[in-house]
Amino acid sequence: MSTFNEILQNEYVIEYNLKAKKDYSQPKIYDANGDLSKRWYVYYSYREPKTDKLKRQPPIYKGANRFDTKAERLEILMAYKLALKKLLSQGYSPYENYKVTEAKIEKIEKEAVKDKSLLPKTNEYTVREALIFALEQKLPYLSRRGKINIKGNLKRFLTWLEDQKLDTITIKELKRREVSTFLNTIKKYDKHRNLTEQPVNAKTRNGYRTSLSSLFSQLVSDDIVEYNIITAIKKLKENPKKHKSYTDSQIRVMREYMDSNDPYLRKFTQFIAYAFLRNVEVCRLKVGDIDLDNRRLYVQTKTEAQEVVPIIESLAKVIEQMELHKYKSTDFIFSDSETCGQWNVSEKTKTNHFYDRFAIMKKELQLDTDQTLYSFKHTAASNLYNSLASEGKADEQVLTELMSFTRHKTKSQLRKYLRGIGASLAKDYSNKYTIDF
């Protein structure tokens, strides 16, 4: 057995510092981004005596890669990480004989027995205290919507913990199985906010998991817990709502309806279709975000704090009609007063305002249930894809050009998106059959 292994298996490991200056980095786990086909290990660096520089030490595997699940590998490597962290704090050095290290440990243990002040003073946070502390650290960096989500999800989790008499145990005593039990038993509220017996859908359950994982990651960063117990809890597969594209004839009928009954709604849908924006992204636009001279607009998207979107000629004509020069740069492009101006309500209220206007047309024209405002974006993408394909261009060329419009990051993302909206379908393969059915 190697020198390190002999020390690692010592059972009398306690936490204290042998000297003020630490000559090592904190041990960390490499998990290959969850890829079980690769080797996972614990790694750290230690200051080399000759150069006085931190040097990466050999990784610690110790049989962890024999396990076939993420949870098992993480559990065994976490045990090694904690043991190594304690050994390093006791004065272990990979550059000295292990007997020297053992002598140091024995000396400090004897002194600690005589003088309790040498033992570390640790803060034992309860589950409630720790999670509320983590929330306070996260809130300044979250959007308004993000704050509402994480606060609401934590409130419900704390209520459940209190019912289970788990809110006053220490945060380190909380087990992964207890969090899993909570996630698997969350029930829906009805429209009157009464709790039902119906479980929430996968998306909502995953949202709670994401909120709690974020808080535990903060606790890891603050050295309150050693690792994030949520990471080993699997996300459920979601079945996102489909937004069916419109036919050419439906677009024509809706255009005529909006011109006669709600021209303002038509302008809203034109921003969705011509700039490939989501409903909420259109609602975020302010006058100062529009640079008509350079034909670009700036918007906060789902994945970017600020994204630059080209203003094509069709959209430029719509914007010119809105006479933005008459308004302040801080005025919203769209508001409930049907003109640019201040609109100090939540983003959900804004999107609901246009959903309600759209719902009137949807009912009047008897559109399908899964045809929504979002469908304008899908219809635009389908139309451009088919238009480019009809020019005889190779599929790779079509995707490259279309990516610049839709702003997908990769071709694989775009292909998946096109399949999902029914734009990329197989050509007629009737002549491939050799029998008649």
Secondary structure, 3 states (H helix, E strand, C coil): CCHHHHHHCCCCCCCCCCCCCCCECCCEEECHHHCCCCCCEEECEEECCCCCCEEECCCECCCHHHCCCHHHHHHHHHHHHHHHHHHHHHCCCCCCCHHHHHHHHHHHHHHHHHCHHHCCCCCCCEHHHHHHHHHHHHHHHCCHHHHHHHHHHHHHHHHHHHHCCCCCCEHHHCCHHHHHHHHHCCEEECCCCCEEEEECCHHHHHHHHHHHHHHHHHHHHCCCCCCCCCCCCCCCCCCCCCCCCCCHHHHHHHHHHHHHHCHHHHHHHHHHHHHCCCHHHHHHCEHHHEECCCCEEEECCCCCCCEEEECCHHHHHHHHHCCHHHCCCCCECCCCCCCCECCCCCHHHHHHHHHHHHHHHHHHHCCCCCCCCCHHHHHHHHHHHHHHHCCCCCHHHHHHHHHHHHCCCCHHHHHHHHHHCCCCCCCCCHHHCCCCC
